[in-house]
Amino acid sequence: MKLTSWVLIFLACNLAFSTISAFRLSRSQPTERISGSAGDVLDDNPVGRLKVFVYELPSKYNKKILQKDPRCLTHMFAAEIYMQRFLLSSPVRTLNPEEADWFYVPVYTTCDLTPNGLPLPFKSPRMMRSAIQLIASNWPYWNRTEGADHFFVVPHDFGACFHYQEEKAIGRGILPLLQRATLVQTFGQRNHVCLKEGSITVPPYAPPQKMQSHLIPGKTPRSIFVYFRGLFYDVGNDPEGGYYASDDVLFVKNGHRGARAAVWENFKDNPLFDISTEHPTTYYEDMQRAIFCLCPLGWAPWSPRLVEAVIFGCIPVIIADDIVLPFADAIPWEDIGVFVDEKDVPYLDTILTSIPPEVILRKQRLLANPSMKQAMLFPQPAQPGDAFHQVLNGLARKLPHDRSVYLRAGEKLLNWTAGPVADLKPW
């Protein structure tokens, strides 16, 4: 609902100021421990509960790809790179495949960048298929389960559908050879062909050192009510032109498109909303001065803002219907965030100013919990309870493997020739 008179603006601002005053009180209050099963999961130690065998693949599947473009180390899909580095030195790694619970296939699927740094994963299915053929030919472990005890990191927008445009991702689908494997992916949307049942949803990569360098004093007041920086209409950033979450035609067609455009059209002149397409050098500092940080869907339901908001104690306002959030059994998202249906974006001001101060204070105390922040990051070196360990926790909870995952002699379940013709080309 747009504010159409100065009276409404005045009332809303008063509500905002009372909320900001309440926040100032919370600065000196202790953090709140995550209670119940979520806290137990968050504190789990996966070491001793599983063993992982890391395949040694030719460098063309990983290291050479990274050498070609080191920018892959800092983009939001870099978890695939750091996961391999972590596992190579992790105490859960085993050099004896006969005792392994899980087998990890280190393939960098998102390190094919445009000059502007945009990952284009169109060739990834061919690369994946090639890697699977290699391990199936040289080791016996894939063939005995057809990948049911293997996992892959596929962190692109639509996971193992390997496309950044939803309709084309749906048309391609998950690579048929990955149907029995476990996928570690940032993409999470309920009832979507690109989210495989049993996948482990992880946060996108955010450089920990960079975020650490932008921390401001803890007593700094949060004088911004709602904050957002990002694109509302993304045409120039689309390598194929004109397809984005704010496209009005697609909003009508798909129902859930247009959330970002609705934010801009309804609140660009609202004094409670500090929103812009400009990305200032003080972006991280500004998030630490804000009470609410908008996290609307873009190409996919999630975005790095989700991680940034948690790290900087800004209450995430999640605008993405049917989103599956990272580590949902460990992070109490309902307690720390605010969920707004995409159709209700025009009422954001009413929704947020109606939240009682005591509810905001509790969300802030939970956000201040160091263990929850740690779970959202992939630090180097790894630290107890970080995102690497949460992935291992997810794998450990899938053990022991049911004996039905092992195929009988001569049994085949996967179709090696299934999928789009272009994905069957040699890599």
QUIMORA-V190395 format. One line per field, one symbol per residue. ss: DSSP state (a for helix, b for strand, c for the rest). phi: phi as a letter, one per 40 degrees, with the letter a starting at -180 (. if undefined). burial: + if it has 9 or more other ideal C-beta (glycine too) atoms within 8 Angstrom, else -. Layout:
BEGIN
ss: ???
phi: ???
burial: ???
END
This chain:
BEGIN
ss: cccccaaaaaaaaaaaaaaaaaaaaacccccccccaaaaaaaccccbccbcbbbccccaaacaaaaaacaaaacccccaaaaaaaaaaacccbcccaaaccbbbccccccccbcccccbccccaaaaaaaaaaaaaaaccaaaaaccccbbbbcccccaaaccccaaaaaaacccaaacccbbbbcccbccccccccccbbccccccaaaaacccccccccccbbbbbbccccccccccccccccccaaaaaaaccccaaaaaaaaacccccbbbbccccccaaaaaacbbbbbbbccccccccaaaaaaacccbbbbbcccbcccccccccaaaacbbccaaaaaaaaaaaacccaaaaaaaaaaaccaaaaaacccccccccccaaaaaaaaaaccccccaaacccccccccccccccaaaaccc
phi: .ccbaccccccccccccccccccdcccccccbcccgcccccccdbccgbabbbbcccdcccadcccdcaccccbccbcdcccccccccbccccbcbccbccbbbbcbccbbbbcdcgccbcccddcccdccccccccbbcccccbfgcbbbbcbccdbfccfacbcccccccgcddcccbccbbaccaadfbccbcdgcbcbcccbddcccccbcbdccccccbcbbabicbbbbcccdbggbacbcccccccbgbchccccccccbcbcccbcbaccbcccdcccccbbcbbcbccbcbcbaddcccccccgcccbcbacgcbccfccbbcdccbbbbbcdccdcbdccccccccdcccccdccccccdccccccbbcbccbdgccdccccdcccccccccccccccdgcbbcbcbchddcccccb
burial: --+----++--++-++-+++-++++++----+-+---++-++-+-+---++++++-+---++--++--+--+--+++++++++++++--+-+++--+--++++++++++++++-----+++--+++++++++-+++----++--++++++++++++++++++++++--++-++++++++++++++++++----+++--++++++++-+--+--+------++-+++++++++++---+-----++++--++----+++++++++-++--+-++++-------++++++++++++++++-+++++++++++++-+++++++-+++++++-++-+--+++-+-+-++--++-+++-+-+--++++++++++-+++++++++--+--++++++++++++--+-+---+-+------+----+---++---
END
